[in-house]
Amino acid sequence: MSPNNKKKLLILRKKLDLIDNKLLNLIKIRASHVKNVLLLKEYKNEIIDKKRIKIILKNIKSKSLKKGIDPKISNRIWKNMIYAFVDYEYRNFKKRKK
C-alpha cells in the first residue's frame, strides 16, 4: 500500500471509529428500552414475538433498499441485534408475581 493510501486508510478508520461510538450510544438507549419492555412481560414465552420480528425484518429490508443499502447487510445486523436482545431478556427474566 502506498503511503498516500495508508494515510487515507487511517482517516477512514477514524471516521468508522466515530460512527462506532455513535452506534454504541444508540445501543445503550435501545437496551434501556428493552429493559423496560422486559418488565412488562409476565411469562418467558412472551419474550419472542415471531410476527413482530418478521415485520421488523421486512421493514428493514424495504428501508434498506430505499436508502441504497445492501439488504443482506442490514438483515444480518438486525437479526443479530434482535437475538442478542432476546438472549438478554431470557438471562434477565424473572417471573412476575400477580
VOGU-3710 file (C-alpha; in Angstrom, 3 decimals, decimal comma):
1> mspnnkkkll> 0,000/0,000/0,000  1,321/3,396/-0,917  1,999/5,984/1,827  -0,821/8,116/0,414  -3,280/5,232/0,621  -2,119/4,394/4,147  -2,908/7,967/5,157  -6,362/7,761/3,537  -6,980/4,423/5,252  -6,139/5,905/8,653
11> ilrkkldlid> -8,548/8,802/8,068  -11,352/6,435/7,019  -10,741/4,192/10,031  -11,009/7,201/12,349  -14,351/8,078/10,733  -15,526/4,488/11,251  -14,469/4,684/14,911  -16,616/7,803/15,354  -19,602/6,014/13,812  -18,991/3,007/16,094
21> nkllnlikir> -19,125/5,294/19,128  -22,443/6,744/17,953  -23,811/3,229/17,402  -22,785/2,219/20,917  -24,686/5,188/22,336  -27,781/4,150/20,363  -27,424/0,540/21,523  -27,269/1,767/25,123  -30,550/3,654/24,619  -32,121/0,635/22,915
31> ashvknvlll> -31,008/-1,625/25,784  -32,705/0,683/28,256  -35,985/0,434/26,339  -35,666/-3,350/26,062  -35,154/-3,498/29,826  -38,399/-1,556/30,312  -40,237/-3,831/27,866  -38,990/-6,860/29,794  -40,524/-5,508/32,993  -43,947/-5,700/31,307
41> keykneiidk> -43,624/-9,380/30,370  -45,099/-11,861/32,816  -44,027/-15,132/31,170  -40,925/-16,269/29,328  -42,998/-17,299/26,313  -43,764/-13,587/25,784  -40,120/-12,807/25,060  -40,080/-13,888/21,414  -42,742/-12,403/19,138  -42,111/-14,056/15,777
51> krikiilkni> -44,722/-11,932/13,981  -43,071/-8,735/15,213  -39,609/-9,950/14,231  -40,872/-10,824/10,747  -42,430/-7,352/10,363  -39,284/-5,619/11,628  -37,057/-7,501/9,179  -39,461/-6,813/6,296  -39,447/-3,083/7,143  -35,659/-3,040/7,446
61> kskslkkgid> -35,344/-4,653/4,016  -37,693/-2,097/2,474  -35,952/0,861/4,134  -32,533/-0,509/3,191  -33,489/-0,758/-0,469  -34,857/2,802/-0,430  -31,620/4,076/1,105  -29,377/2,097/-1,248  -28,095/-0,238/1,478  -27,430/-3,887/0,701
71> pkisnriwkn> -30,420/-5,540/2,437  -28,370/-8,635/3,283  -26,102/-6,484/5,452  -28,925/-4,762/7,320  -30,874/-8,022/7,682  -27,909/-9,753/9,294  -27,244/-6,804/11,599  -30,874/-6,591/12,733  -31,278/-10,356/13,174  -28,150/-10,473/15,311
81> miyafvdyey> -29,266/-7,441/17,305  -32,768/-8,829/17,849  -31,498/-12,194/19,027  -28,821/-10,586/21,206  -31,593/-8,692/22,987  -33,776/-11,824/23,126  -30,858/-13,547/24,838  -30,579/-10,570/27,208  -34,286/-10,862/28,035  -34,017/-14,585/28,784
91> rnfkkrkk> -30,988/-14,018/31,006  -32,724/-11,222/32,903  -36,282/-12,548/33,057  -37,796/-13,034/36,485  -41,325/-14,374/36,700  -43,673/-11,675/37,952  -45,991/-12,315/40,832  -49,578/-11,326/40,242
//
